[in-house]
Amino acid sequence: MKHVLLLAALTVASLTVSSESAQAQTPTASSTTLVSPAQFLGYKIGDRFTPHHRVLAYAEQVAKQLPNRIKLIPYGTTYEGRQLMVVALGSEANMARLEEIRTNNLKRIGLMEGNPTSATQPPIAWLSYNVHGNEAVSSEAFMDVLYRLLNTSDAVSQKIMNSTVVILDPGLNPDGHDRYVNWYNQMLGRNANPTPFAREHSEPWPGGRYTHYLFDPNRDWAWQTQEITQQRMALYQQWMPQLHGDFHEMSVESPYYFAPSAKPYHEDITPYQRKFQQTIGEYCSRYFDKNGWLYYTRERFDLFYPSYGDTYPTYNGAIGMTYEQGGSGRAGLAIEKADGDTLTLRQRIDHHYTASIATLESVADRPAEVVKEFGQFFDKARNTPIGPYKSYVIKSNGDAGRLKALQQLLERNKISFGYAGKAQTVAAGFNYTTQKTDKTVSVGADDIVISAYQPKSTLLKILFEQNSALEDSATYDITAWSLPYAFGLQTFGIPARLTPATTAPTAPTPAVVPASAYAYLVRWQSLPAVQTLAALLKQKIRVRAAEKQFEVEGKTYPSGTLIITRTGNERIGDRLGALVSQAATQAGAEIVAVQTGFVTTGSDFGSDYVTGLKAPRVGVVLGDGTPPPSAGEVWHFFDQELNYPISLLDGNSLGTIEWSKLDVLILPTNYNYGRFLNEKNLSAIKEWVRAGGKLIAMERAAAFLAGKEGFELKEKEDKSADKDKAKKSSAVDSLKLYINRERAAISDDIPGSIYRVNVDTSHPLGYGLTGGYYSLVQNAFNFEFLKDGWNVGYLKTDNYVAGFSGKNAKEKLKNTLLMGVQTYGRGSIVYLADDPLFRGFWYNGKLLFSNAVFMVGN
């Protein structure tokens, strides 16, 4: 029946459920005096949105009442200072041995030394709520789930508690959650207004979906670039649950979504994990059918990209699943749908609440089976690992920054690694750089060796696979992510088993940096060099960069090498060496002191080919039309990784900028530049560039500027043979089926594929990329080569490496510019067709982006 367009009255539980199904839908009174959410909050769940601290306060209140059945586990704080916490609960017997259960689980799967102290083990089921902050319904559902599970008179709850340890995370993204809740509560009047165009249904930019730095935390599980993810994953690795449920929301018009997932499934998902997807669907559908609720399965949400809240647990042996409720930040307390029904917050809560209980029940009905299969997953990983390579060798190429960053990612994911220990030659190995198998591979003593014979073998294989098998091209996210390309490290996949040395090679004793030297040198190789430069510029220390490779005092240094001479820094006096050493040491960069500026080869330090670098005043444009992550990646990079100041500029206020106080303007991708960059603002920007400013246009920003007056970038004409073929074919031959519309569209799609880029490393935009550069291409922009500018990075006809690229997209990406620089008056325009800072995990792109900011145009 149609719901009347009412307000608070609509926030009660659905009035049409049967008494039989009501038990599964609405929490019943506990036989104890346990305080209900409504009693604690002073309003019924669903009557309003609850701030994060009040959600946690309810859990704290419950823990005080039932200390033997619930334990609060704080695990960190957000960037904005909010508490991160999970709630563990179970029967009194299980809670009394909670630490034993946790450690036994790790011992069984090989992530902790020793033997389990018990032959039996309850499964651990972990449910995560509110990873996207404006999908706030799941934090409300958390309180109902918690109250229901602790109800000692409820048979289903008792079954779950007696056979399972449950971990509930009430809010993975508290900063985003409170950004949404605070805004919505400010917009709300006495009653909710379900009219779709009412202001409470139009969340302003950037919305509450993202983290403080506007990252998407649901795509950060493996990469762990964000502080909240790092803290949560450290806790996750200490528990390693057998099941993980991830709760979300989607568009208002969509019904509920639960397992089974859509294709593509990654090829390494086990038959049992696939089967349990079906099991979860059967349990959820049982309750949803009784209540007459609409739902769908096997569509849209796949199990492929490895850094989601469903795939990452799956690749770590668990049964992982996404749950999606229609609503999201637009729905508020009540919103009228296109069919005339009104969707209420209470209804959305009921659906997530019911799916939570159904999922936990599916595990509680087969605890021994779940634990057994989980153990077998890790037994196989340790003894008969999947994949063609049983070892991986990462060459120690003298770039400690890249190696350290990769090691840190491996450690966070509990992937063990070691070192070769001695020089040796291995028969046959796949060379990631050439994409061919070398007959022999020379392994140095300091090279990193990763054995596939370890508990995290499956995750290792997936993160390192050169090209993931894709059973269905209609996928939800990027289709390639191979770490050797992301980090720009020479890597070999070895079919033979190599046993890494247990101890790291002895690190060379750092040279004592003399207080007095002619100059100090830092090789421009990776992020530590950039961090060193940023620290020095902030201290007003003058730094220069070599345009050419040079040799001095018997050592060779590449283009881009930082040169800090005493000349120009006289005001600092004898403190220069200490300050440079401190900056380099803190960043992890190697510093070399030299006593002369007279080089053996290359240009002497006083040459015009050694250019001075200034401390740029940087701004990034954001606001309406900008996908928040594209701006957040830039903000986070400067703020957290470089600790270098950046101004966030609202696109609507570009007309008020004092251009003389800005040196670099970054335009991330944006769908609204037609309004931001109107004729007046664009003219002002061009005059600013002409006077010496530097404009960096990324992705759609570059596409927006293409073809406009004064900008050399242009898109290629479509000269495909398909045009002529289409003219010759009959009209009937070109007809398309409506049901195939999504699949037909993907011929133009490129959802994140890896391409090898030809780079002019002699240009400042290419400094440090001598080992090659691989781009994660997400848009099939078909830019012409610049006629008068510098074509620094480009694709030829055979640069595809991995991932899905539609037929038409592949054609566009042949003989195409990806990175170019145009000189404009005394300034520069840098065109970046792709996002080198994508999700903060494409490490190799950080040096490229830094070149654009600090090196180009000096």
HELIX and SHEET records of a PDB file:
HELIX    1   1 ALA A    8  THR A   11  5                                   4    
HELIX    2   2 SER A   19  GLN A   25  1                                   7    
HELIX    3   3 PRO A   37  LEU A   41  1                                   5    
HELIX    4   4 HIS A   52  GLN A   65  1                                  14    
HELIX    5   5 GLU A   92  ALA A   96  1                                   5    
HELIX    6   6 LEU A   98  ARG A  108  1                                  11    
HELIX    7   7 VAL A  137  LEU A  149  1                                  13    
HELIX    8   8 ALA A  155  SER A  163  1                                   9    
HELIX    9   9 PRO A  174  MET A  187  1                                  14    
HELIX   10  10 ARG A  199  HIS A  201  5                                   3    
HELIX   11  11 PRO A  217  ARG A  219  5                                   3    
HELIX   12  12 GLU A  227  TRP A  239  1                                  13    
HELIX   13  13 PRO A  271  ASN A  291  1                                  21    
HELIX   14  14 THR A  311  TYR A  315  1                                   5    
HELIX   15  15 SER A  328  ALA A  331  1                                   4    
HELIX   16  16 LEU A  345  ALA A  364  1                                  20    
HELIX   17  17 PRO A  367  ASN A  383  1                                  17    
HELIX   18  18 ALA A  400  ARG A  412  1                                  13    
HELIX   19  19 SER A  457  PHE A  464  1                                   8    
HELIX   20  20 LEU A  483  PHE A  487  1                                   5    
HELIX   21  21 LEU A  527  LYS A  538  1                                  12    
HELIX   22  22 GLU A  570  ARG A  575  5                                   6    
HELIX   23  23 LEU A  576  ALA A  587  1                                  12    
HELIX   24  24 PRO A  628  HIS A  636  1                                   9    
HELIX   25  25 PHE A  637  LEU A  642  3                                   6    
HELIX   26  26 GLY A  651  THR A  656  5                                   6    
HELIX   27  27 TRP A  659  LYS A  661  5                                   3    
HELIX   28  28 TYR A  673  PHE A  676  1                                   4    
HELIX   29  29 GLU A  679  ARG A  690  1                                  12    
HELIX   30  30 ARG A  700  LEU A  705  1                                   6    
HELIX   31  31 ALA A  721  LYS A  728  1                                   8    
HELIX   32  32 VAL A  732  SER A  734  5                                   3    
HELIX   33  33 TYR A  738  ASN A  740  5                                   3    
HELIX   34  34 ARG A  741  ALA A  745  1                                   5    
HELIX   35  35 ILE A  746  ASP A  748  5                                   3    
HELIX   36  36 PRO A  764  GLY A  766  5                                   3    
HELIX   37  37 LYS A  807  LYS A  812  1                                   6    
HELIX   38  38 PHE A  838  GLY A  840  5                                   3    
HELIX   39  39 ASN A  844  SER A  850  1                                   7    
HELIX   40  40 ASN A  851  MET A  855  3                                   5    
SHEET    1   A 6 ILE A  70  THR A  77  0                                        
SHEET    2   A 6 GLN A  83  LEU A  89 -1                                        
SHEET    3   A 6 VAL A 165  ASP A 169 -1                                        
SHEET    4   A 6 ILE A 124  SER A 128  1                                        
SHEET    5   A 6 LEU A 243  MET A 250  1                                        
SHEET    6   A 6 ILE A 319  GLY A 326  1                                        
SHEET    1   B 2 TYR A 256  TYR A 257  0                                        
SHEET    2   B 2 TYR A 295  TYR A 296  1                                        
SHEET    1   C 2 ALA A 262  TYR A 265  0                                        
SHEET    2   C 2 ASP A 302  LEU A 303  1                                        
SHEET    1   D 2 ALA A 334  GLU A 336  0                                        
SHEET    2   D 2 THR A 342  THR A 344 -1                                        
SHEET    1   E 6 GLY A 418  TYR A 419  0                                        
SHEET    2   E 6 ILE A 448  SER A 451 -1                                        
SHEET    3   E 6 SER A 391  ILE A 394 -1                                        
SHEET    4   E 6 THR A 491  ILE A 494 -1                                        
SHEET    5   E 6 GLN A 424  ASN A 431 -1                                        
SHEET    6   E 6 LYS A 436  VAL A 443 -1                                        
SHEET    1   F 5 VAL A 592  VAL A 594  0                                        
SHEET    2   F 5 ALA A 519  VAL A 522 -1                                        
SHEET    3   F 5 LEU A 562  THR A 565 -1                                        
SHEET    4   F 5 VAL A 543  ALA A 546 -1                                        
SHEET    5   F 5 VAL A 610  LEU A 613 -1                                        
SHEET    1   G 2 PHE A 550  VAL A 552  0                                        
SHEET    2   G 2 LYS A 555  TYR A 557 -1                                        
SHEET    1   H 9 SER A 647  ASP A 650  0                                        
SHEET    2   H 9 VAL A 618  LEU A 622  1                                        
SHEET    3   H 9 VAL A 664  LEU A 667  1                                        
SHEET    4   H 9 LYS A 694  MET A 698  1                                        
SHEET    5   H 9 GLY A 827  LEU A 832  1                                        
SHEET    6   H 9 THR A 816  TYR A 824 -1                                        
SHEET    7   H 9 TRP A 790  LEU A 795 -1                                        
SHEET    8   H 9 SER A 753  VAL A 759 -1                                        
SHEET    9   H 9 TYR A 773  VAL A 777 -1                                        
SHEET    1   I 9 SER A 647  ASP A 650  0                                        
SHEET    2   I 9 VAL A 618  LEU A 622  1                                        
SHEET    3   I 9 VAL A 664  LEU A 667  1                                        
SHEET    4   I 9 LYS A 694  MET A 698  1                                        
SHEET    5   I 9 GLY A 827  LEU A 832  1                                        
SHEET    6   I 9 THR A 816  TYR A 824 -1                                        
SHEET    7   I 9 TRP A 790  LEU A 795 -1                                        
SHEET    8   I 9 SER A 753  VAL A 759 -1                                        
SHEET    9   I 9 TYR A 800  ALA A 802 -1                                        
END                                                                             
